[in-house]
Amino acid sequence: MFYVDYGNVDQCGSMVNLGNYVNRITGLAVVIACCVGLPAALSAKANTAEIVVDDLTRNGTQPLTQLLEATTAVRELYAQEQRSQIHPKNYSLSRYPFTADHQTHWQTLLWSTGVVEPRAPYIDQSVAYLIAQAGSHNLSSAQRHTVEMALQVGTQLYLSDPAAQPTIKQAFLDTLDQAHSTKWVAMAFSALAQVDTPQQRKRLSDRIRQRFPNWHQDLYLKTTLHDIAALDRAPVTPPVDELLAWTIAPDLLHMYVLCSADRGELCQAVLKDRSGQFVREADGQLWSVPLGLRSLHSGLSWNFTRGETPQGIYRIEGTIPQPDTDYFRPYGQFALVQLFVPHEPGTKAFLPGRTDLKVDAPWSGGLAAYQTLLPPSWRTYLPIQQTYWAGKAGRNYFRIHGTGEASDFFSNSRRYPASEGWNPTIGCLSAIEIYDDAGRLQRADMPKILGALTAIGGDDFSGYLVVVEVPETDMLNLNEYLDSF
């Protein structure tokens, strides 16, 4: 049996505004597609005699106990900056037309809209207008980015209160017939279908298949149509104990993140050591850490950028140092655990034993190669293939990290009391990190995670992480199964 001890650490996390935020650390390119963040210009530097922090470049688990950036006063400045953006003049299309000169404005405003999640007709009208540009020709890359952000935030607003969002709903319906991008069609369809009746879902599905006869060859349409069909005919989950007993590759650590289908609830991470034994605390209790896997854009599917964390297999390969206080707000003060999905460049060895594969082309063998990493009973279960298809779609930079934001910074967190204290991300796995009003650390789970992974695999630990949604009816048996180890 493997035990870990964390000393005296109290066992008591972001998409950056790309218009203003310059990514200075290649390894932290996670800000592009994974997790939740801030403009660098608004990130306060610690410069007082009482709380001086030059940088956070530490892979260790001993925390800095007090940080200026974590004080209520500094946090409130940034929160107020976001709230101040929510004003009718900022959403005015006559003041800020959809031209090249105003794309940074709209992208910054859409970020603030996602953070604050305000409700007003003028907001719905502007977001709907931006979504409608999906049917335009010859969009610039910046305009395309704005349209996609509008679809992401539009999904969040629509699913928060569908009856109150008729303008956005109509924009989604128009997108089904007018958008030139199948990804945007799939995003609109996914949002609508989560509210529709089975009969309405079938009509929309038929409408998409008729418009795109080769839908089965398109990644976004194929995965979305399968997911929507599962809302009415859910696949039977294979035995979870077989997944937990399976070894993807010998002599490597395995972490399992067990979730409810409701990502508003916390997931639980458990860990197996290199001999395949579940890790336990010194008192004999099963090692376990709660993690948040909810996207800020609640309801945005796993196959879209900024969507929910996909189910399936991830490769774990060491950490990325938290570089300095500019990055404290999105990631907290601790190192980030680095995860890779299939097809993602940068991994050293996703497929066991395949030393012939290059870092910039790490995948070979198609879906069949991925399926061999799973126990036989799981190989045709579509939800566990999500990381494979997400990687093929270009999602990347998944991490396990803490957060420097206050737990009430994201307004829609109030709708999820079961995960109070854990901030949403846009794909990453969020560990709790709590500070008091004076910026003193009160609770952080990243030291526990980093300590256990390092104790098992050394400083350059590697292995696999599996995210899986477990039906509520199976959870009791699963707990009994884990207790038997």
N, C-alpha and C positions, 0 to 999 in steps of 0.2 A: 504494500500500500504506500502511496506517495503522499507526503505531508508538506505543507508550506507554512512558513511563519513570516509575518510582515513587520516584526519589531514593534515599535511604538507608534507607527503611523495610524492615525484615527481612521477606522474603516467607515468611518461615518460616510462646446460642443456646439456646413454653413456656406451658403452660397454668398460669395462676396459680390458687392456692387462692382461689376466689371468695368463700368465707366470710370470709376475713380480709383480702383484698387490695382496696384501693380504687383504682379507675382514675382518676388525676388528670389525665391528658393525653388529650384526645379522640383525637388522632392515633395514640395507642398503644393504642387499643381492641383491637388485635391480640390482647391477652391473652384476649379472650372466646372466640375460636374458632380461633386459629391455632397459636400457638407455645407453649414449656414454662416455668413460673416459680415464684414463691414468695410466701409471705405477707409483706407489708411489715414487719410487726412483727419478723420474723426477719432483715431485711436490715440488716446493720451499716452504720453511717455512719462514714466516715473522719474521725477527730478527733484523730489523733496528730500531733505535730510532724514526725515523720519522713515520714509519708505523708498529706498533706492534699489532699483532693479535694472542692471545694465543689459542683461539678456537672460534667456531661459534655455540656453543650449545645453541641456542635460538629458541624458537617457536614464538617469537614476530615478529612484522613486521617492527620495526625500523631498518634501515640498517646501517651497517658499511660503512662509506662514502668513505673510501680509503683502498685499499688492495694491498700489494706488488705483490701477485699472479696475479693480474689483470693488472699490468703494461705491456706495450708493450715489454719492454726488457725481462721480464721473460717469457712472452708468446712466444716470438720469439725463445727463447732457445729450448722450447719443439717442436715448429713447425719445427725448423731446425733439431732436432733429428729425427723427422719422415721423413723428406725429405732425410736425409743422409742415410737412410736405402735403398733407391731406387737406387741400384747399381747392375750391372750384377753379380758381385761376390756373392752377397747375395742370388741371385736366382739360383745359380749354383747347380745342382743336383749331380754333382760329388764331390763338396766340402761339400754339406749338403744332403746326401742321405736320403731317407724316412725311417729312422731307429729310434729306441727309443731315441737315444742320441740327435736327432735334432728336436724333436717336438716343443720344446719351441722356437727354432729359427724360425720355419715356422709359428707358431701361432703369434709371435711378428711381423714377416714380413708381414703376411696377414693383420694384423691390420693396419700397416703403409700403405699398399697398398690401403685399403679401405679409409683411411684418405686422402691420396695424389691423389688417382685415376690416376696413371701414365699410359702412353701408350708406349709400346715397345714390339716387338716380343718376346724377352726373358722373359718378364713378363707373357705374354699370354701362352707361352709354359710351364712354370713352374706351373702356376695355373691349366692349363689343365692336366698336369701330376698328380697333387695332386687330382684333381677331378676323374681321371681315377682309382685311388686307391680304389674307391668305389666298384670295382669289386673284390677286394682282399679278401682272407679268413683270419680269425684269427687276425684281427686288434686289437691292444691294445686300451684302452679307450682314451689315448692321441692321437693315430693315427686317431681314429674315430673323435675326436674333430677337428683335423686338416683338415680331409676330409670335414667335415661339414662347417668349416670356408671357405674352398676353394669354395664350392658350393655357399655360401652366397656372397663372394667377386666376384666369377665368374659371378653370376647373375648381380651384380652391373656393372661390366666391360662390359659384353655382351650387356646389355640393354642400356648402355650409347652410344654405337655405334656398332650395330649388324654387319654391313658390314665389320667393321675393326677387328672382332673377330672370324675368321673362325676356329681357333684352339680350342677355348673354345666351340664354337658351336658343333664341332665334339665330344668333350668330353661329352657334354650333351647328344648328340644322342647315344653315346656308353653306357652312364649310363642307358638309358632306357632299354637296353637289358642285361646289365651285373651287375648292382648294386644289392646287396643282400638286401638292406634296401628299403622298400617301401617309406619311407620318402625321401630318396635321389632320387629315381625315380620320385617322385612327384615334388621335387624341380627342377630337370632338365626339366621335362615336362612343369612346370609353366613358366620357363624362355623362353623356345623355343616358347611356344604357344602365348606369348605376342607379338611376331614378325611375326609369321606365318600367312598365309592366312586361311580363313575358311576351305578350302579343306585340307590344310596341318594339321590343328588342328584336323580335323575329322580322318585323317589317323593315327596320333599319338595317339589319344584317343582309336581308335580301336586296335592299337598295344598294348597299355597298358591293355585293357580289355582282350585281347587274352592271354597275358602273365600272368595276374592275374585274373582268372575267378571269384574269390571271392572279387573283388575290392570293392564292395559295403559294405563289412564288415571291410574294412580298412579305418581308419579315414583320413589319408593323401591322399590316392588315391580318396576316395569318395568326400572329400571337394574340392580337386583340379579339378577333372573332372567336378564337378558342376560349379565351378567358370569359367573354360575355356568354358564350354557350354554357360555360360551367356554372354561371349564376343560377341557371335553371336545372342543370343536370350535373351536379358536383361529382367529380371523380372520387372513388373510394381511396382513402389514404392507405397505403401499404403499412404493414406492421412497423411501428416506430422503433421497437426494440431491435429489429433486424438492422435498421439504419445505424443505431447506436453501437451495436456489437460489431459492425463491419469495420475493417481497417482499409483505408484508401491506399496507404503505403506503409510498410513496416518501419519501426524505429523513428517515428515522427509523432509530435503531439497532434491531437485532434480536439478542436473546440466545437461544441454544438450550441447553437442559439435557438432555443425552443420558444415559439411564438404562438399567440392566438391569431386567428384570422383578422381580429380587430387590432390594428396597430396602435390604437389609442391605449391599449394595455401594454404593460411592460413584458419584454421577453426575458428569458432566463438563460444565461450562459453557463454551461458545465464543461469540464475539461478532462481529457484523458492524457496520461503521460505517455512516454515513448514505448512503454511495455504494454500499453492498451488498458491500463487500470484507471478508473475514475479517481481524480484527485480529491483528497479530503483535507479538511482543516485539522489542526492539531488536536481538537476535541472530538474528532471522528465524524463531524458533520460534513456532508457533501459540499465541496467547493462550488460556489455558485455566485454569480454577479448579475444583477438586473441591468438590462440595456434597453434603450429606447430606439425603435426602428421606424418611427413615424416620420413621414415627410412633412415639411412645412406646408406643402401644397397637398393637403389631405385629400386622398382619393385619386391622386395622379398615379397611374399604374407604373409598375416596376420596369416596363419596357421603354419608358420615356425618360429623358434627362430630367433630373431633379425629382423623379418619382420615388415610390416606396422602395425600400431595400429588397432586392430580389431574393427569392428562395434559391437554394442550391449550394454548390461547392465553391469556396474561395481558397486561394492559396495564401498562406501566411508567410511573409518573409521579413522578419525583423521590424525595426522601428524607424521613424523619421524624427529627428530631434525637433522639439518646439524651438524655433530659432530666436525669437525675441518678443518683446511686449507688443509689437505691432500685430502679432498673430495670437495674442492672448484671448481676445474676445471670441473669435470663432472656435478655438481649440482648447482653451484652458492652458495650464502651465506645464502639463506633462507631455512626454513623447507620444507620438501617434503610432499605433500598430498598423503596419502596412499590409493591405489585402489586394489580391489580384483576381480578376475573373478570367475565364477562358478567352483567348484571342487578344488579351491586353498586352501590349509590349511592356518590357521591363522586368517581367518575372524571370527568375533564374531557372526554374524547373517546375512548371505546373504539372506536366505529365511525368509520373515516376519513371526514372530510368532513361528518359529521352534526352540524353546529353548532346544529341546531334542537332537539337533545335536551337535557334539563335534568339537572343534577347529581344530583337525587334521583330521576330516572327516565331512566337513561342508555341504555336498550335499546329498540330497535324493530325489528320484522321477523322475530322468532322465530328458529328454528334456521337458516332459509335465510340470514339475514343473517350468522350466524356462519360458515356453510359457505363463503360468498363470500370469507372471509379466508384460506381454505386453497387449495392447488393442487387442480385438478380430481381428481387421482387419490386425494386424501385426504378428499374431502368426505363420503363415505358410510362412512368407517372409524370405527366407534363409539368406540374408546378415545380418539381425539383430540378427541372431543366432551365429554369429562368436565368441563372447566371450565365449559362452557355449562350442563350439568345441575347441577353443584355450585353454581353461582351461583343458579340457579333454585330450588335447595333451601335457599338461605340461607347457604351457606358464604361466608366473607368474611375480610377482614383478613389476607391472605397477605403475607408479607414475606421478604426476604433479610436475614439478620442473623447476628451472631456469638453468642457465649455467654460468660457469666461463671461458669458451673458447671464444676467439675472433670469431666474426661472419664469418670471412674468413678462419678459421682454417681448415674446411672441404672443400676440393677443389671442390667437386661437387655441393656445394651450389650456385656456379656461374650460374648453369643451371636453377636456380629457382628464378628469380628476384622478383616474386610475394610474396615470403616469406623471402626477404632479411632482415637480422638481427636476424632471428630465426634459431637456430642450429638444425640439424637433431638429432634424437635419434635412438634407435633400439627397439622401442615399446612404450616408454613413451610419455607423452604429454608435450611439451616444451614451457615454457613461456620466453619472451624476458628478457634479463639482459645485459645491455650495460655499459661498462666502457671506460673512455678516456685513453690516453697514459700514464698518471700518476697513473692509477688505481683508479680513482675517479668514483663512481657510477653516471651514467647519466640517466638511465631509468631501471625500474624493475617492472614487473607486478605481481610477486608473493606476494608482500604486499597487493595488491588489492584483490587477490584471497583469501589469508589467512584471511584478515580482514573481507571479506564478509562471508566466511564460519563460522568463529568464532562468528561473530555478530548474525548469525542465529542459530547456534547449540551449541555455547559455545566452550570451549577449546577441549572437546572430541566430536566434531561434527561427525555426521554420516548421511548417506543417500545414494543416488544413482546417478550415472553418466551414461548418455546414449550418445554413439557416433553413429552418423548416417550420411550417405552421402545423400545429398539432390540434386535432379536433378536441373540443372540450370533453367529449365522451371518453377519449383515450387518455386524458391527462392523469386521472387517478391511477390507472394501470401503469402509466409511465413513471409516476413517482414511486410506486412500489417496486418497479423494475430497477430504478436507480438506487433505491435504498438497499437492494439485494447485493450490490457490489461491495 
